[in-house]
Amino acid sequence: MTPDTALEFLLVSADYKTLTAVTGGLKQLGANLNFVPTTDSAGDYIGRRRFDGIFVDFAVGGAPDLIVAIRKGHSNRYAVVFACAGDAAGASAALEAGANFVLHKPVTAEDVFSHAKAARNVMVRERRRYFRHAVSLPASLALKGAEHRATITNISEGGMAVRAAKPLECSSVIDFAFELPPGPSISGRGQITWANSEGMMGITFHFLRGQSQNDLLDWFRERRRLSPNPLAADD
């Protein structure tokens, strides 16, 4: 993979041997690795950034709860989670919490590389859903019978960021409609997942109506053909 498309990983571990193994395995994959030693620091990190894969060392306190929080969160709920467990009980707890893979300790670079390589296609597909294209498109948002005008600033296959004159309440379910150049009309329902006082909001799509899904996917295929490195950001 090129540097522009390198996968992003996070390791949560305070163990030097595990850090060395994960670093070595991901280096073979050409991926980028971020590292934190505790679940508390991981929670802050995960809340601010998106990752394609997350390695969680079950020797770290609160590891199962961290995985549960990842799955219940927003930005990283679909990240591939690799648990590093020292025994059968840890492996079982990891899978129950929502881990996709379990690597048995002591972890080796070969284990890390083989598991990450096996999950790469899934991570690349998921990343594509979040790749955003910068746009400036008028949109209509409907909430509780009231219509609000907004401007879409960037859009992905799974959601969009918009700017409205009036901030709307976070977590609200809204109906939306807009037109893509050169003309397909897109409409559907989504949810406001974040909002700030300046009127910026992130909207995750719940569903698209009629032909909208196919029209949006066709539009993205054409954008990727014309510009292979779209803007990447969170919903």
Residue pairs with C-beta under 8 A, 6 or more apart in sequence:
1 7
1 29
1 30
1 31
4 229
5 124
5 229
6 30
6 31
6 32
7 29
7 31
7 32
7 52
7 53
7 116
7 120
7 123
7 124
7 127
8 31
8 32
8 34
8 49
8 50
8 51
8 52
8 53
9 22
9 26
9 31
9 32
9 33
9 34
9 51
9 52
9 53
9 54
9 55
9 116
10 33
10 34
10 35
10 36
10 42
10 45
10 46
10 49
10 51
10 53
10 54
10 55
11 18
11 19
11 22
11 33
11 34
11 35
11 36
11 54
11 55
11 57
12 36
12 37
12 38
12 39
12 42
12 54
12 55
12 56
12 57
12 60
12 63
12 66
13 19
13 22
13 35
13 37
13 55
13 56
13 57
13 59
13 60
13 84
14 37
14 38
14 57
14 59
14 60
15 57
15 59
17 106
17 107
18 55
18 57
18 59
18 84
18 105
18 106
18 107
19 35
20 109
21 106
21 107
21 108
21 109
21 111
21 112
22 33
22 55
22 107
22 109
22 112
23 33
23 109
24 109
24 112
24 113
25 108
25 109
25 110
25 111
25 112
25 113
25 116
26 32
26 33
26 112
26 113
26 116
28 109
28 113
29 113
29 116
29 117
29 120
31 52
31 53
31 116
34 45
34 49
34 51
36 42
36 45
37 60
38 60
38 61
39 60
39 61
39 62
39 63
39 65
39 66
40 62
42 56
42 66
43 66
43 69
46 54
46 69
46 70
46 73
46 75
46 76
47 73
47 75
49 75
49 234
50 75
50 76
50 79
50 130
50 234
51 76
51 79
52 79
52 80
52 123
52 124
52 126
52 127
53 79
53 80
53 81
53 82
53 116
53 119
53 123
54 70
54 76
54 79
54 80
54 81
54 82
55 82
55 83
55 84
55 103
55 112
56 63
56 66
56 67
56 81
56 82
56 83
56 84
56 94
56 99
57 63
57 84
58 64
58 83
58 84
58 85
58 86
58 90
58 93
58 94
59 84
59 86
59 105
63 83
63 94
63 97
64 93
64 94
64 96
64 97
65 97
67 81
67 83
67 94
67 97
67 98
67 99
68 97
68 98
70 76
70 77
70 79
70 81
70 98
71 77
71 97
71 98
74 193
74 194
74 204
74 235
75 234
75 235
78 126
79 123
79 126
80 100
80 101
80 119
80 122
80 123
80 126
81 98
81 99
81 100
81 101
82 99
82 100
82 101
82 102
82 103
82 112
82 115
82 116
82 119
83 90
83 91
83 94
83 95
83 97
83 99
83 101
83 102
83 103
84 102
84 103
84 105
84 107
85 91
85 93
85 94
85 102
85 103
85 104
85 105
86 104
86 105
91 102
91 104
94 102
95 102
100 119
101 115
101 118
101 119
103 111
103 112
103 115
104 111
127 232
128 157
129 156
129 157
129 158
130 156
130 157
130 158
130 232
130 233
130 234
130 235
131 156
131 157
131 230
131 231
131 232
132 154
132 155
132 156
132 160
132 161
132 230
132 231
132 232
132 233
133 154
133 155
133 156
133 220
133 223
133 227
133 230
133 231
134 153
134 154
134 231
135 152
135 153
135 154
135 155
136 151
136 152
136 153
137 151
137 152
137 155
137 178
137 179
137 180
137 181
138 149
138 150
138 151
138 152
138 178
138 179
139 149
139 150
139 151
139 152
139 160
139 162
139 176
139 177
139 178
140 147
140 148
140 149
140 150
140 176
140 177
140 178
141 147
141 148
141 149
141 150
141 162
141 164
141 168
141 174
141 175
141 176
142 148
142 174
142 175
142 176
143 168
143 172
143 174
143 175
148 164
148 165
148 166
148 168
149 164
149 165
150 162
150 163
150 164
150 165
150 201
151 162
151 163
151 164
152 160
152 161
152 162
152 178
153 161
153 162
153 163
153 200
154 160
154 161
154 231
154 233
155 161
156 235
157 216
157 217
157 220
158 204
158 205
158 235
159 190
159 193
159 202
159 203
159 204
159 205
159 235
160 202
160 203
160 205
160 235
161 200
161 201
161 202
161 203
161 233
161 235
162 200
162 201
162 203
163 198
163 199
163 200
163 201
164 199
164 201
165 199
166 199
167 195
167 196
167 197
167 198
167 199
167 201
168 174
168 192
168 195
168 201
169 192
169 195
170 192
170 193
170 194
170 195
170 201
171 191
171 192
171 193
172 191
172 192
173 189
173 190
173 191
173 206
174 189
174 190
174 191
174 192
174 203
175 187
175 188
175 189
176 187
176 188
176 189
176 190
176 203
177 185
177 186
177 187
178 185
178 186
178 187
179 185
179 186
180 186
180 215
180 216
180 219
184 211
184 212
184 215
184 216
184 218
184 219
185 212
185 215
186 208
186 212
186 215
186 216
187 208
187 209
187 210
187 212
188 205
188 206
188 207
188 208
188 209
188 212
189 205
189 206
189 207
189 209
190 203
190 204
190 205
190 206
191 203
191 204
191 206
192 201
192 202
192 203
193 202
193 203
193 204
193 235
194 201
194 202
195 201
195 202
202 234
202 235
203 235
204 235
208 216
223 230
224 230
